[in-house]
Amino acid sequence: MTKKYTLDELLIIAVAREIHDYDNVILGIGLPTTAGALAKALHAPQANLMMEAGMIDFEPVIPPNHIADVMACKGYACATDLFTAFTMTYRGFVDICFLGVGQIDKFGNLNTTSIGDYYKPDLRLPGSGGAADFISYSKRTILTMRGGEFVEELEYFTSPGYLGGGNERDRSGLFPQGSGPAKLITQKGIFEFDPVTKEIVLASIHPRISVKDVQKDVPWELKISETLAETKPPSDAEINFIRDFAPAAAMGRALASEIGFANLIKELEARGKIQ
């Protein structure tokens, strides 16, 4: 019987399962790097992990603090630069990338810039960075959502999914034919995109989650796959790897922040900085 696990852990594991041997994978900081490290350690040792700063074929030993954190790696095959990493994507050498979601509409278009009025936002998000480039030119894009939301209309259009749906993305002539988001993985389930309409479809629900739990987050009539499945539970090896490699990711952001803050207070008290 599998040991107990969190939905944060299952999300990371579901992302890692999308990486296969010999994939050229662009990773960002945080969840994607943990998933990449897990995949390379357990089931895809020949995957080529890359950072947008130019590290090629690296092997992470701890979660990196930034996109050029060579001290977090056991080694790497070569180091280029930001320009080369992006042009590799434009030239079709990137098989898969992973992007976090702030807001997403039914056709996989993304907002990672701001919530509310752009000039006086309720929440300022990280922005595009390389997101718009990677979703535009990678062969496959896997989206992840923790704390984001489904919306009828984006408050800011940061990155292109399938635009208005159907074949509009391919018809635009701006992107490689057949590219675009392949899946969206959340803490509740895994979504795919209808091959004709390009609308989001619920393909798998996580254990202990119901379809109603998912539907209440979606402000439109969500399409459900006729072959709806339950996400495969994680193995003990997958759970153990995440807890060893990135314990904060295993705990989830809220708990990790709470524990980190509590430890900081204890440290300051011990130093006599606060009473």
PyMOL commands that set and color helices and strands:
alter all, ss='L'
color gray80, all
select helices_A, chain A and resi 7-16+31-42+70-72+82-90+131-137+168-172+211-215+236-245+247-251+253-270
alter helices_A, ss='H'
color red, helices_A
select strands_A, chain A and resi 24-27+48-51+55-60+73-79+96-100+103-104+110-111+114-115+123-124+140-145+149-150+181-186+189-193+200-205+223-230
alter strands_A, ss='S'
color yellow, strands_A
deselect
rebuild
show_as cartoon
